[in-house]
Amino acid sequence: MATTSVKRSGVDRFLSFIEKVGNALPHPATLFALFAALVVLLSWVFSLTGISAMHPGTGETVTPVNLLSMEGLHLILTKMVVNFTGFAPLGTVLVALLGIGIAEGSGLIGTVLRMVVLAAPARLLTFVIVFSGVLSNTASEVGYVLLVPLAAVIFLAAGRHPLAGLAAAFAGVSGGYSANLLLGTIDPLLAGLSEEAARIIDPTYTVNPACNYYFMFVSTFIIAVLGTWVTEKLVVPRLGEYTGDEKPEEIRKSTPAEKRGVWFAVASMVLFTVFILAGLLPEDGYLRDPETHMVLRSPFMSGIVALIFLSAGIAGVAYGIGAGTFKNDSDVMKGMSKSMETLGSYIVLVFFAAQFVAYFNW
């Protein structure tokens, strides 16, 4: 029996090529290790040429440092630990994620996402699911674990194809990663990487984690609108009408304890916001710069990571007390510990990235 081959479009062939190239790339940590080794090798090559360049920040003449020399070997061996522990993205992400871990471990983030999606009117269901998916990246993998399957169940209950709901949620969680209305763990990470790069030119340069906030804020709505359009105009027509045997499930609504926990969290955030505003609004506020009284360069801006930790931690503890998910301090610590379990690959990546940046800086 003869088989007919389906002619693939140019777009399909291009996407397949991108997929193959992407799958062939080494692990990101391996890439940084290779880059670090390449810098060491190039330092030896360029040191033999006698070339030099002018430092754009200081105007001094810079010559290559041979990292394969005895002095270079000593630098590599004695600074390896310091390079790692002093790498800006490491500490900032760890601190922010500790607070997010409390909020996630208490159940606050999952409950809020479920309440938002279930309260959405039918005509805005797709938009709300994509929008919630974008916001879910504040707390690591909660979007994939909770929102993606929940969206499929909600679409099925609404008489629509469950795969369309699953696709909409996945698009929001994955496609909207790093866009958000709130500062999350990705913001200190990006700021730390930018700061390390900037300090190659200016060792005193500081990048605030909130530097991308306007872009993130606007991107959240743009991605939600585009994700909704793609789902409704492209995905839904291709899927057609759902003809499966799966019956709609009864969607669990928030319990009285969960609702009480949310109110506790809201009350705690109102008090925390009052504390922040009291330190910012007065000209001599305690969160402003004590000398210039400015907000742009102040303890508030430089302490954004600490504020992320405190706000998420306070809201999580308040929810845990109200909902009864936190019985004692051990439950809080378990939430923080669990958030650290997801950072194994990140810490490995940071180790090699820190060495690469340090070698390049030398």
N, C-alpha and C positions, 0 to 999 in steps of 0.2 A: 504494500500500500504506500503510495507516494505521499510524502509530507511536504507541506508548503511552508516555507519560511516567511515570517512576518518581517517586512522591511522596516528597519528602525530609522527613526528620524535623526537629524543631525544633533538635536538637543539630547536625545537619549544616548547617542554615541559619546557626546562630550561629557555627560554626567557619568557614564560608565568609565571613561578615561580618568576623570577626577577621582572616582571611587577607588580604582586600581592604584593610582598614585598615592592616595591617602593611606590605603591599607599597607602599601609597601614601605611607608616611612617608619623609622625606628620609634621606640618609646621616647616621649619628650625628654625624660631624664637622660636617656642615652644620647640624644642630640646635644644636650648641654655638655655632657662628658666629652663628646667628640669635639665640640667647639672649644672647650678648655684645652684639650690636647693640641688642637690646631693653633691656638694662640701661643702655646709653649713652643711649638715648632717654628711658627712664623717669627717669634721673638728672636730665635737663633739666626734665622735667615736674614732678617732685616738688620740685625746687629753686625753682620758681616759686610753689609753694603755701606755702612757709615751715613745713612740718610738721617735727616732730622726734620722737625716741624715746629711751628710756633704754637704754643698753647693759646687757644682763643680767649681763655678767661684771664690769664695772668700776663700773657705776652712773652713768657719765658720759652727758651729753646728746649725742645723735648727730643731726646734720643732714645732709641729702642733699648730695653733692658733684656739681656739674654737670660731667659729663665732656665736654660740648660747649663748655665755656668754654676760654679760652686755657690755663689751668692744667691742665684735664682733658686737652686735646690733648697737652700736653707730657708728662703722665703716660703716656698711651697710647703715644706714640712712644718715650720713653726707657726704659720698663719692659717693652716687648714681649719682648725677648730674655731678660731676667731672669725674667719671668713663666714663660717656657717652661722654661728650664734649671733653675729653682728649684722646679718643680712636683714634689712628692714622688713620685707614681706613676711618673714617668719613670725616674729613676735606679734605684729599687728593682727594677722589672721587668727592666731591662736587665741588672743585676748577676745576679739570680737566673737569668735565661734563659741567660746565658753558661755557667753551670755545668751547667744542664739540657742545653744544646747539646752539651757534651762527652759526657755520658752517652748522649744520643741518637745522636750521630755515631759513637760507638764500637760501637753495636749492642747495648748492654747492655739498654736498655729493651725493644726489640723481642724480644730473646732471652728475657728473663724473662717477658714476656707470653705468648709462644708456649709456653714450658715449662709455665706455670701452666695454660693452657687444655688442652694436650694431656694433662696429668696428671689432668684432672678425670674422676671416675667418670661413667658414663652418666646416672645419675639426678640428678646435680648439674650436668650440662653447661650447661644454660641459666643457672642461677644464676652459675656461674663465668664465663661469657661476659659477662653483664651486669656482674658485679662487676669483672672485668678492664677492661671498657669505662670504668667510673667511674674506676678507678685510672689509666687511660692518659692522662687529661687533665693529668697531671704534665708530660708532654712534648708539648706543642703538638698536632700533627696525626697523631702516630703511631697513635692509635686508629683513625682513618679509613683511613689508608694500609695498616696491617697487620692490625688486629683484625677489621674489618668483613668483608673478603673471606675471611680465615682462618676466621671463624665459619661462613660459608656452606659452605666446603669441609668443615669438620668435621661439620656437621649432615648434609651429603650422605653423608659416609663412614659416619655412624651410622645411615643409612637413614631420615633425617628430611628434611623439606622445607628446602632450602637457604635459601629466603627467610625462614624463621622464624629461622634462625641469624643471617642478615644483620640482620633487624629487632631481634633481641635485642642484638646488638653495637652497633647504631646507637643504640638506646635508652639503653644504658649510657654510650656516649661523649657523646652530646648531652644526654640528660636528666640525666645525673649530673655535668655540667660544674660544676666548683668544689668538689664533694664529694670527699673523699679521706682516706686514712689518713696521707698525708704532706703536708707543706707544699710548695706549688708556686708557679708564677709568678703565679697569680691572687690569692694571699693578700697579697703585697706591694702589688699593684694596688689591691685593695679597701681595705687599710689606709691606703694613700696618699691615696685619695679621701676616706675618712672623716676623715683627719687634716687635709686641706686645709679641709674643711667645719668641723671643730671649731675650727680656729684663727681662724675668723672671730669666734668668741666669746672664745677663750683662745689667744693667739699661742704659748704655750709647750706646748700640749697635744700629746701624742704617742700615736699608736695603734700598738700592736704587731701585726705581721703574724700572730701566732699567736692573736689575740683570738677568732677564730671556730673554733678548732680542735675544741672539744668538739662544736659543732654539725655541723661537717664530718664528724667521725669517725662520729657516730651516723647522719647522713644517708647515708653510704656504704652501710650495711647496709639501711637503710629503702628506699633507691632500688633496691638490688639485689633485695630481696625483692619489691617492687612490680613491677619490670620483669620478673622471672621469672613472677609471677602473670599479668600482662597477656599475656605471650608464650604461656604454656601454656593459659590459659583463653579468650583472645580471638583472638590472632593465629593460633595453630596450627589451631584448629577452622575458622576462616574460609578458611585456605589449603587444607585438606584433604590428601589423599595426593599426594605428588609423582609426576607421570606424565611428566616430561620425559625427554629423551634423554641428558642429561648423565650421564656415568658418574663414580663416585667416583674422585678422584685420590689418589695416594699422597702423604700429608702428610709433608713433610720434617721429620725430627726434628733435634734439636740435635746438632751435630757435636762430637767430642771437644775441638776447640779452643774452641768456644763454652762447653762445660761447664767447661773449665779457666778461661776468662775469668770465668765467674760465680763460681767459687770464689775467684779473685783478688779480685773485687769484694767478696765477702762478708768475706774476711779483712781487706781495707782498711777496711770499715765497722766491723768489730769493734774494730780499733785506734782508729778515729776515735771510736767510742762510749766507749772507755776514756778517751781524752783528754778528752771532754766530762764524763764522770762524775767524773774526777779533779779537774776544776775546779769541780764543783757540790756534790759530797757533803761535803767538808770545810767546816767553818764559815768558814774563811778561804780557801776555794778561789779560784783565780785567775780564775774566771768569775763570781764573786759581786761585789756592790757592795763596794768596798774600805773604805767607812766603815760602812755599816749591815750588811754581810754578808748582805743579802737577795738572793733570786733574782728576785723579781717585778720589781724595778727594778735591773737589773744589766747588765753588758756582754753577758751571754748573751742576755737578752731583747731588748735594743736591737740586738744583732748577728745576729738571726735570719736576715736576708737574706744576710749574709756566710756564715753557717753552711750555708744552702741551697746557695750557690755552691760552697763547699768540699766538702761531702759529695757532691754530685752530680758535681763535677769529679774528686775523688779516686776515687770508684767507677768513673767512666767511664774514667779513665786506667788504673786497675788492670785493668779488663776488657779494654781495648784492648791492653795488654801481654800479658795471658794468652791472649787469643783471636787475637792477631796482627793485629788490625784497625788498630792504631796502630803505624806503622813508625818514625816520628820526630815531632819537635815540630810539624812542619808539619801533620800529620794532626790533631793536637789543635786547632790554630788554625783549620783548615778546619771542624771541628765547631762551634766557637764562632762563626765567621763565618756559617755556614749558618743558625744559629739567629737571627741578626740579620736575615736576609733576610725573615723572616716578620713583621717589625715595622713595615713601611712604613705600613700603614693605621693602626696603633696610634699611631705617632708623629704622624701628621697629626691624629688625634683628640685626642691630648694637647695639641697646640699650641693648638687652639681652646678646649679645656676649661680650659687654664691661663689664657687671656685672660678667659674668662667668670668664673672664680672670682676673679681679681684685680680685675676691674671691680666685681664684686659686693662685694668686701671693701673697696674704696675708698669 
